[in-house]
Amino acid sequence: MKKLLYIFLIITSGLLWGQKNSNVQFAVYNDAIGTASMFDLYKSSIEKVNVYKTKASLPSHLKKFDYLADNGLIEIKFKKNEGYPDSLSLEMLNEQSNLPKGSPVFIEGYQFNDTSIRVYSEMIINIELADFNGQKCIHISTIKN
């Protein structure tokens, strides 16, 4: 009975952990990932916002982020000489957490296999280490609970 309970708990925790958060809309600026809500702080510095509602409508330079476009994808362009958020690579986050550089990273349930991708540090609310298919991985939350 205990074995069944443990198996059930492991399966349900894996399913819950791997679910994508449908409340998050991702935004891209300068080839780095942020959230749409994170860029609200920079409204006065933003020159242009392009909203792509479907994966099919993404321009070629954003196709590499199509796995993030479940809720559409936003492309941000800042005015010249305006400040913008700091970014860091997912490789760097893995190194800081004593994980191999190439370990996948999950952001709100979206799996990032390319750890050379940069993300904006301002969007990170919480970082947890969790097992995914027997491998330790970083899970990033972008929304305060």
Stockholm file with secondary structure:
# STOCKHOLM 1.0

chainA/1-145         MKKLLYIFLIITSGLLWGQKNSNVQFAVYNDAIGTASMFDLYKSSIEKVNVYKTKASLPSHLKKFDYLADNGLIEIKFKKNEGYPDSLSLEMLNEQSNLPKGSPVFIEGYQFNDTSIRVYSEMIINIELADFNGQKCIHISTIKN
#=GR chainA/1-145 SS CHHHHHHHHHHHHHHHHTCCCTTCCEEEETTEEEETTGGGGGGGGEEEEEEECSGGGCCGGGGGGGGGGGGCEEEEEECTTCCCCCEEEHHHHHHHTTCCTTCCEEETTEEECCTTCEEEGGGCCEEEEEEETTEEEEEEECSCC
#=GC SS_cons         CHHHHHHHHHHHHHHHHTCCCTTCCEEEETTEEEETTGGGGGGGGEEEEEEECSGGGCCGGGGGGGGGGGGCEEEEEECTTCCCCCEEEHHHHHHHTTCCTTCCEEETTEEECCTTCEEEGGGCCEEEEEEETTEEEEEEECSCC
//
